[in-house]
Amino acid sequence: MELHWLRVGHCVQVEALARRGGRVRLIEFPSYAAAIRHPDRPELGWTLFDTGYATHFLDATERLPERLYRTLLPVTLPEHERLPVQLAGLGIDPLDVRRVVLSHFHGDHVAGLRDHPNAQVLAGGAGLAQVRRLGRIGALRHGLLPGLLPEDVAARFRAVEELPGVDLAVSPTGTGWDLLGDRSLLVVPLPGHMPGHLGLLLTATDGRQVLLAGDAAWSTRAITEPAPPSRLVGAGFDDWTAALGTLGHLHRLHRAHPELLVLPAHCDEAAAAWSGSGEPRP
């Protein structure tokens, strides 16, 4: 699969909260999204995995209580990192984005949905159900911004649980779902962080097997050590025990299959490994 791993803005986070054992200092906490295309099936168009930040995030957090979100986690989105700008640079027409797969519904993963009005939206069914049943205050407590979702999201939504099931060794549950029907893009359940949280498994055009892991881990070091986030942050997870189980599973995968490249959604080090530069951003 043709894969472009794109940095789409960042917020500022305390390192000790993001990774147990980290220092008490502010760090950039980037958001990555993927643009994916099947090289032999151009008629399928492009698939996005998450969207990173977008200007819609600023609109959705303009007033209280949602403004608390960006006050606690200040967001920076340079023009050149905006997803529409990067997609245009790759020659991708927004109308050619046929589907957006969401790891989960936190604002830094769904903020760009409105920029792709023709795309089918796929995610864990429990994730959308959570967003739709919560009021503004309840949603904010879970890091959710319902205003980021397009008005027609229900009409365009398909739960990944409706896709054909497959046996999948990299999955903590041993199962997953076949997104395109040819096993080229496999949806991997990665439970714990948020309801219906998932990843995406593919083989890149250079032969590397890649697991897009969303927020199942926040950094490569979290997987290799392993080092979960602070328990204080974990209090906001859907299921802390399940999240630790998923992180432990990724750690064991790393030890058994070091050739598998896991790309967490918030890790410059992993992005550098993907690009081949070997050096994360300073």
For each residue, the residues with C-beta under 8 A, 3 or more apart:
1: 36 37 38 39 184 185 202 203 204 205
2: 36 37 38 39 204 205
3: 34 35 36 202 204 205 210
4: 34 35 36 86 90
5: 32 34 263 271 274 275
6: 32 33 34 35 52 81 83 86
7: 10 30 31 32 52 81 268 271
8: 31 32 33 51 52 53 54 77 81 82 83 86 112
9: 30 31 52 53 54 75 76 77 78 81 82 108
10: 7 28 29 30 31 53 75 76
11: 28 29 31 53 73 74 75 76 108
12: 26 27 28 29 73 74 76
13: 17 18 26 27 28 29 73
14: 17 18 22 24 25 26 27
15: 18 19 22 23 24 25 26 27
16: 19 20 21 22 23 24 25 230
17: 13 14 22 229 230 232 233
18: 13 14 15 22 27 29 218 219 229 230 233 266
19: 15 16 22 218 219 221 222 227 228 229 230
20: 16 227 228 229 230 231
21: 16 225 227
22: 14 15 16 17 18 19 27
23: 15 16
24: 14 15 16
25: 14 15 16
26: 12 13 14 15
27: 12 13 14 15 18 22
28: 10 11 12 13 268 281
29: 10 11 12 13 18 73 218 266
30: 7 9 10 266 267 268 271 281
31: 7 8 9 10 11 50 52 53 108 109 265 266
32: 5 6 7 8 50 52 263 265 266 267 271
33: 6 8 48 49 50 51 52 83 109 112 265
34: 3 4 5 6 48 49 50 200 212 263
35: 3 4 6 46 47 48 86 87 90 92
36: 1 2 3 4 46 47 48 49 185 200 202
37: 1 2 42 44 45 46 47
38: 1 2 41 42 44 180 184 185
39: 1 2 42 205
40:
41: 38 44 180 182
42: 37 38 39 45
43:
44: 37 38 41 47 98 180
45: 37 42 96 97 98 99
46: 35 36 37 92 96 97 98
47: 35 36 37 44 97 98 99 100 101 179 185
48: 33 34 35 36 51 97 99 100 101 112 116 119
49: 33 34 36 100 101 103 200 212
50: 31 32 33 34 100 101 102 103 109 110 214 265
51: 8 33 48 54 83 100 109 110 111 112 113 115 116
52: 6 7 8 9 31 32 33 81 83 108 109 111 112
53: 8 9 10 11 31 57 75 77 107 108 111 112
54: 8 9 51 57 77 82 83 111 112 114 115
55: 58 59 77 82
56: 59 60 111 112 113 114 115 148
57: 53 54 60 61 70 75 77 107 108 111 145 148
58: 55 61 62 70 75 77
59: 55 56 62 147
60: 56 57 66 107 111 145 147 148
61: 57 58 66 67 69 70 107 145
62: 58 59 66 67
63: 66 67
64: 67 68
65: 68 136 137 140
66: 60 61 62 63 69 136 140 145 147
67: 61 62 63 64 70 71
68: 64 65 71 72 140
69: 61 66 72 73 107 140 143 145
70: 57 58 61 67 73 74 75
71: 67 68 74
72: 68 69
73: 11 12 13 29 69 70
74: 11 12 70 71
75: 9 10 11 53 57 58 70 108
76: 9 10 11 12
77: 8 9 53 54 55 57 58 81 82
78: 9 81 82
79: 82 85
80: 85 86
81: 6 7 8 9 52 77 78 85 86
82: 8 9 54 55 77 78 79 85 86
83: 6 8 33 51 52 54 86 87 112 115
84: 87 88 94 112 115
85: 79 80 81 82 88 89
86: 4 6 8 35 80 81 82 83 89 90
87: 35 83 84 90 92 94 97
88: 84 85 91 92
89: 85 86
90: 4 35 86 87
91: 88
92: 35 46 87 88 96 97
93: 96
94: 84 87 97 115 116 118
95: 118
96: 45 46 92 93
97: 45 46 47 48 87 92 94 100 116 118 119
98: 44 45 46 47 118 119 120
99: 45 47 48 119 120 121 122 179
100: 47 48 49 50 51 97 113 116 119 120 121 122
101: 47 48 49 50 122 123 160 179 187 198 200
102: 50 105 109 110 121 122 123 127
103: 49 50 109 123 190 197 198 199 200 212 213 214 215 265
104: 109 123 124 127 193 194 195 196 197 198 214 215
105: 102 109 110 123 127 128 130 131 144 149 194
106: 109 110 143 144 194 215
107: 53 57 60 61 69 110 111 143 144 145 148
108: 9 11 31 52 53 57 75 111 265
109: 31 33 50 51 52 102 103 104 105 106 214 215 265
110: 50 51 102 105 106 107 113 145 148 149
111: 51 52 53 54 56 57 60 107 108 145 148
112: 8 33 48 51 52 53 54 56 83 84 115 116
113: 51 56 100 110 116 121 148 149 150 153
114: 54 56 117 148 150
115: 51 54 56 83 84 94 112
116: 48 51 94 97 100 112 113 119
117: 114 150
118: 94 95 97 98
119: 48 97 98 99 100 116 156
120: 98 99 100 156 157 158
121: 99 100 102 113 153 156 157 158
122: 99 100 101 102 157 158 159 160 163 179 187
123: 101 102 103 104 105 127 128 157 159 160 196 198
124: 104 127 128 159 160 161 189 195 196 197 198
125: 128 129 159 160 161 196
126: 129 130 195 196
127: 102 104 105 123 124 130 131 194 195 196 197
128: 105 123 124 125 131 132 153 154 157 159 196
129: 125 126 132 133 195
130: 105 126 127 133 134 142 144 194 195
131: 105 127 128 134 139 144 146 149
132: 128 129 146 154
133: 129 130
134: 130 131 138 139 142 144 146
135: 138 139
136: 65 66 139 140 146
137: 65 140 141
138: 134 135 141 142
139: 131 134 135 136 142 144 145 146
140: 65 66 68 69 136 137 143 144 145
141: 137 138 236
142: 130 134 138 139 194 236
143: 69 106 107 140 236
144: 105 106 107 130 131 134 139 140
145: 57 60 61 66 69 107 110 111 139 140 148
146: 131 132 134 136 139 149
147: 59 60 66
148: 56 57 60 107 110 111 113 114 145
149: 105 110 113 131 146 153
150: 113 114 117 153 156
151:
152: 155 156
153: 113 121 128 149 150 156 157
154: 128 132 157
155: 152
156: 119 120 121 150 152 153
157: 120 121 122 123 128 153 154
158: 120 121 122 162 163
159: 122 123 124 125 128 162 196
160: 101 122 123 124 125 163 177 179 187 196 198
161: 124 125 177
162: 158 159
163: 122 158 160 177 178 179 187
164: 177 178 181
165: 175 176 177 178
166: 175 176 177 178 183 186
167: 174 175
168: 171 174 175 176 186 188 201
169: 174
170: 176 188 201 211 253 260
171: 168 174 175 176 188 189 190
172: 189 190 191 245 246 249
173: 176 189 191
174: 167 168 169 171
175: 165 166 167 168 171 189
176: 165 166 168 170 171 173 186 187 188 189 201
177: 160 161 163 164 165 166 186 187
178: 163 164 165 166 181 182 183 185 186 187
179: 47 99 101 122 160 163 184 185 186 187 200
180: 38 41 44 184 185
181: 164 178
182: 41 178
183: 166 178 186
184: 1 38 179 180 202 203
185: 1 36 38 47 178 179 180 200 201 202
186: 166 168 176 177 178 179 183 200 201 202
187: 101 122 160 163 176 177 178 179 198 199 200 201
188: 168 170 171 176 198 199 200 201 211
189: 124 171 172 173 175 176 197 198
190: 103 171 172 193 197 198 199 213 214 216 246
191: 172 173 197 238 239 242 243 245 246
192: 197 216 237 238 239 240 241 242 243 244 245 246 247
193: 104 190 197 214 215 216 237 238 243 246
194: 104 105 106 127 130 142 197 215 237 238
195: 104 124 126 127 129 130 238
196: 104 123 124 125 126 127 128 159 160
197: 103 104 124 127 189 190 191 192 193 194 214 215 216 238
198: 101 103 104 123 124 160 187 188 189 190 214
199: 103 187 188 190 211 212 213 214 216
200: 34 36 49 101 103 179 185 186 187 188 211 212
201: 168 170 176 185 186 187 188 209 210 211 212
202: 1 3 36 184 185 186 209 210 212
203: 1 184 207 208 209 210
204: 1 2 3 207 208 209 210
205: 1 2 3 39
206:
207: 203 204
208: 203 204 259 261
209: 201 202 203 204 259 260 261
210: 3 201 202 203 204 260 261 262 263 274
211: 170 188 199 200 201 253 260 261 262 263
212: 34 49 103 199 200 201 202 263 265
213: 103 190 199 216 217 250 262 263 264 265
214: 50 103 104 109 190 193 197 198 199 264 265
215: 103 104 106 109 193 194 197 218 264 265 266
216: 190 192 193 197 199 213 243 246 247 250 264
217: 213 220 222 223 226 247 250 262 264 267
218: 18 19 29 215 222 229 264 265 266 267
219: 18 19 222 223 227 264 266 267 269 270
220: 217 223 224 262 264 267 269 270 273
221: 19 224 225 227 269
222: 19 217 218 219 225 226 227 228 229 247 264
223: 217 219 220 226 247 250 251 254 262 264
224: 220 221 251 254
225: 21 221 222 251
226: 217 222 223 247 248 250 251
227: 19 20 21 219 221 222
228: 19 20 222 234 243 244 247
229: 17 18 19 20 218 222 233 234
230: 16 17 18 19 20 233 234
231: 20 234 235 240
232: 17 235
233: 17 18 229 230 236 237
234: 228 229 230 231 237 240 243
235: 231 232 240
236: 141 142 143 233
237: 192 193 194 233 234 240 243
238: 191 192 193 194 195 197 242 243
239: 191 192 242 243
240: 192 231 234 235 237 243 244
241: 192 244 245
242: 191 192 238 239 245 246
243: 191 192 193 216 228 234 237 238 239 240 246 247
244: 192 228 240 241 247 248
245: 172 191 192 241 242 248 249
246: 172 190 191 192 193 216 242 243 249 250
247: 192 216 217 222 223 226 228 243 244 250 251
248: 226 244 245 251 252
249: 172 245 246 252 253
250: 213 216 217 223 226 246 247 253 254 262
251: 223 224 225 226 247 248 254 255
252: 248 249 255 256
253: 170 211 249 250 256 257 260 262
254: 223 224 250 251 257 258 260 262
255: 251 252 258
256: 252 253
257: 253 254 260
258: 254 255
259: 208 209
260: 170 209 210 211 253 254 257
261: 208 209 210 211 270 273 274
262: 210 211 213 217 220 223 250 253 254 270
263: 5 32 34 210 211 212 213 267 270 271 274
264: 213 214 215 216 217 218 219 220 222 223 267 270
265: 31 32 33 50 103 108 109 212 213 214 215 218
266: 18 29 30 31 32 215 218 219
267: 30 32 217 218 219 220 263 264 270 271
268: 7 28 30 271 272 280 281
269: 219 220 221 272 273 280
270: 219 220 261 262 263 264 267 273 274
271: 5 7 30 32 263 267 268 274 275 280
272: 268 269 275 277 278 279 280 281
273: 220 261 269 270 276 278
274: 5 210 261 263 270 271
275: 5 271 272
276: 273
277: 272
278: 272 273
279: 272
280: 268 269 271 272
281: 28 30 268 272
282:
